[in-house]
Amino acid sequence: MSSSRTDAARKMQNIGIEDIGENKSTSHEHEVVFIVEDKVFEETIRQFMKSMFNLDNILVHSAELSSEKGRENTLLSLIRLTLSKEQNANIICLVDANDSAKKQRESIIKILSDFKYKLYANVHGNAVLAENDMHNKVGIWIMPNNKDVGSFADFYFTLARIEPEVRQYINDTIDGLKKKNIIKHKKSLVGTVKYFTYLAWQKNPLRSNDDMFSKKKFLTTAQLYTDFASWIQQIL
């Protein structure tokens, strides 16, 4: 193992992130690497990208987020480390807005600036798209829609092919419980509660999350989807 490789591995251990491995050659000019916050969504992303964009065997790196307090620093450290290591890759970061999409955006743009990436203007869905002098691209989509508080789960719940009456029942029930303070989650997690409530009603709840998009159970005509798809295509 080279000294630079050893240093990189040591840095990953220091921030609690597994070694993301050597770059793998592909038939593309630029390899595509995905960054997500939570390991639980790694397989979901693989299924989604294969089903919707015909992308197979993609690399997905996730930050191991053991606590809410360490969430932001761990994610940003992973982004910095990936930018340092992946010298011939286009990088797609799918991150949660949590309590502030604006704060997430500003933090990540600062990192891109440090690595000499230049921002594109007028990007689909108000997402972030940047490119460096080597023509490597980085895209940042802040879940669910680059402006509202929330997460991956809000994105999935919005676009899942759910019967209208079922969706309305879930919304009314969870929102009602939230108003009564029976559900004590903060606002940014309410969409997560709704999404996993829907999954819990499926035939096989334990597999439903991974199978969600492999069966194309997705509203591909929705504006959120078309913005996301157009943004992805700019990076691939």
C-alpha distance (Angstrom), angle and dihedral (degrees) to the residues before:
residue distance angle dihedral
M1 . . .
S2 3.80 . .
S3 3.78 121.3 .
S4 3.82 91.4 -112.7
R5 3.81 90.0 50.5
T6 3.81 90.2 49.0
D7 3.80 90.9 50.0
A8 3.80 91.1 50.0
A9 3.81 92.2 49.6
R10 3.81 90.3 48.7
K11 3.81 91.2 51.5
M12 3.81 90.3 51.7
Q13 3.78 91.5 51.7
N14 3.78 90.5 49.5
I15 3.82 92.5 56.8
G16 3.80 95.7 38.6
I17 3.82 97.9 -107.4
E18 3.79 124.8 134.7
D19 3.81 118.0 -119.3
I20 3.81 106.1 -88.7
G21 3.81 92.8 -149.3
E22 3.78 137.0 -131.7
N23 3.80 120.7 -40.7
K24 3.80 110.4 -93.0
S25 3.78 119.9 -141.7
T26 3.81 117.0 -118.7
S27 3.75 136.9 178.5
H28 3.80 89.6 -106.0
E29 3.78 123.8 91.4
H30 3.80 87.2 -126.4
E31 3.76 125.5 31.5
V32 3.80 114.5 -131.4
V33 3.80 117.4 -129.3
F34 3.80 123.5 -174.8
I35 3.80 125.8 -152.8
V36 3.81 120.8 -160.4
E37 3.76 131.1 170.4
D38 3.79 102.7 -133.4
K39 3.80 126.5 48.7
V40 3.82 90.4 -145.0
F41 3.82 89.2 72.6
E42 3.82 97.9 49.3
E43 3.80 96.0 94.3
T44 3.80 91.4 39.8
I45 3.80 89.9 57.7
R46 3.81 91.3 48.9
Q47 3.80 91.6 51.0
F48 3.79 92.8 45.1
M49 3.81 95.2 49.5
K50 3.80 92.1 45.9
S51 3.79 93.5 48.7
M52 3.79 99.3 41.8
F53 3.80 104.8 28.8
N54 3.81 102.9 21.5
L55 3.80 91.1 -119.1
D56 3.78 112.1 151.0
N57 3.81 132.9 -171.7
I58 3.79 93.3 9.5
L59 3.79 121.7 174.8
V60 3.80 113.4 -114.4
H61 3.80 120.0 -174.6
S62 3.78 120.1 -169.5
A63 3.76 131.8 -169.2
E64 3.78 113.7 -124.9
L65 3.78 100.3 -125.7
S66 3.76 107.3 -166.6
S67 3.77 95.2 167.8
E68 3.79 140.5 16.8
K69 3.79 89.4 -121.1
G70 3.80 92.4 59.9
R71 3.80 96.1 40.9
E72 3.80 99.8 96.9
N73 3.80 98.5 41.7
T74 3.81 93.3 46.0
L75 3.80 93.4 50.3
L76 3.79 93.9 47.1
S77 3.80 90.7 47.2
L78 3.81 90.0 53.3
I79 3.81 91.4 50.4
R80 3.81 91.5 50.2
L81 3.79 92.0 46.9
T82 3.80 93.4 48.2
L83 3.81 91.9 49.6
S84 3.79 88.6 51.6
K85 3.80 95.9 48.4
E86 3.79 105.8 35.1
Q87 3.80 100.5 71.3
N88 3.81 96.2 164.9
A89 3.78 102.2 35.1
N90 3.75 141.9 102.9
I91 3.79 107.2 -136.4
I92 3.79 125.5 -149.0
C93 3.80 116.1 -166.3
L94 3.79 116.7 -164.0
V95 3.79 105.2 -173.3
D96 3.78 136.0 165.2
A97 3.78 122.0 -107.7
N98 3.80 88.3 -146.3
D99 3.81 104.5 174.8
S100 3.82 97.7 -15.6
A101 3.81 130.0 25.3
K102 3.80 89.0 -173.8
K103 3.81 93.1 56.5
Q104 3.81 92.2 48.2
R105 3.80 90.9 48.9
E106 3.79 94.3 50.0
S107 3.81 93.2 47.8
I108 3.81 93.6 51.5
I109 3.81 95.0 42.4
K110 3.81 87.7 55.1
I111 3.82 89.0 56.9
L112 3.81 91.9 48.1
S113 3.79 89.3 51.8
D114 3.81 90.6 51.4
F115 3.83 88.2 55.2
K116 3.84 92.2 48.6
Y117 3.79 96.8 -110.0
K118 3.80 117.2 155.1
L119 3.79 119.5 -142.0
Y120 3.79 124.3 -123.3
A121 3.80 117.7 -132.4
N122 3.83 125.8 -131.2
V123 3.81 97.1 20.2
H124 3.82 120.5 -177.8
G125 3.78 113.3 -91.6
N126 3.83 91.8 5.8
A127 3.81 87.8 -80.0
V128 3.81 124.2 147.9
L129 3.80 122.2 -99.3
A130 3.81 123.4 173.3
E131 3.81 138.6 168.7
N132 3.79 135.3 -162.2
D133 3.80 132.0 -148.2
M134 3.82 90.4 -88.5
H135 3.82 88.7 58.1
N136 3.79 92.1 -113.4
K137 3.80 110.3 148.9
V138 3.77 130.7 -147.1
G139 3.77 122.2 -164.9
I140 3.79 125.3 -168.2
W141 3.79 121.1 -164.3
I142 3.78 113.0 -177.7
M143 3.77 107.8 -152.6
P144 2.87 131.3 -89.3
N145 3.82 102.6 11.6
N146 3.83 108.7 -30.2
K147 3.80 93.2 -98.0
D148 3.82 114.2 47.7
V149 3.80 128.5 71.3
G150 3.78 113.6 -103.3
S151 3.76 143.8 75.3
F152 3.80 148.7 -108.0
A153 3.78 88.6 -61.0
D154 3.82 92.3 60.8
F155 3.82 89.1 51.3
Y156 3.81 92.3 50.4
F157 3.81 94.4 43.3
T158 3.81 91.7 50.6
L159 3.81 93.6 51.0
A160 3.81 101.8 34.8
R161 3.80 116.3 112.1
I162 3.79 95.5 -112.9
E163 3.78 122.0 160.8
P164 3.86 107.0 -103.0
E165 3.81 93.6 -123.6
V166 3.82 91.1 49.9
R167 3.81 92.1 48.3
Q168 3.81 90.7 48.9
Y169 3.81 91.7 48.5
I170 3.81 91.7 51.3
N171 3.81 91.9 47.1
D172 3.81 93.6 47.8
T173 3.80 93.8 44.9
I174 3.80 98.1 47.0
D175 3.82 93.9 40.3
G176 3.81 89.4 49.5
L177 3.78 92.7 50.5
K178 3.81 89.7 47.6
K179 3.82 91.6 52.7
K180 3.79 89.9 51.4
N181 3.82 89.0 49.9
I182 3.79 90.2 -121.6
I183 3.78 88.6 121.9
K184 3.78 104.3 52.9
H185 3.80 99.8 -174.3
K186 3.78 116.3 124.2
K187 3.81 118.5 -105.5
S188 3.82 95.2 -96.4
L189 3.84 90.3 60.9
V190 3.81 99.3 48.4
G191 3.82 91.4 89.8
T192 3.79 89.0 53.5
V193 3.80 90.1 54.7
K194 3.82 90.5 50.6
Y195 3.79 94.4 47.9
F196 3.78 95.7 48.7
T197 3.82 90.3 43.6
Y198 3.80 86.9 59.3
L199 3.81 91.8 47.5
A200 3.80 90.5 49.3
W201 3.81 89.5 61.2
Q202 3.81 94.0 57.2
K203 3.81 125.3 102.3
N204 3.79 92.0 -105.7
P205 3.82 108.3 22.6
L206 3.79 93.8 178.9
R207 3.82 92.5 60.6
S208 3.79 100.1 32.1
N209 3.81 96.1 90.2
D210 3.82 93.9 56.0
D211 3.82 93.3 40.8
M212 3.79 95.3 46.9
F213 3.77 98.5 99.5
S214 3.78 102.4 20.4
K215 3.81 84.6 78.3
K216 3.81 92.3 47.5
K217 3.79 92.9 -117.1
F218 3.76 88.7 161.9
L219 3.81 137.1 120.1
T220 3.81 97.3 -123.9
T221 3.82 92.9 174.4
A222 3.82 94.2 59.1
Q223 3.82 116.6 110.2
L224 3.79 91.3 -124.6
Y225 3.79 90.2 56.9
T226 3.82 95.9 45.9
D227 3.82 90.9 49.4
F228 3.80 91.3 48.6
A229 3.82 93.5 45.8
S230 3.81 93.0 48.5
W231 3.80 90.4 49.3
I232 3.82 92.0 49.7
Q233 3.80 91.2 50.4
Q234 3.82 90.4 55.3
I235 3.80 89.5 60.0
L236 3.80 101.9 41.6
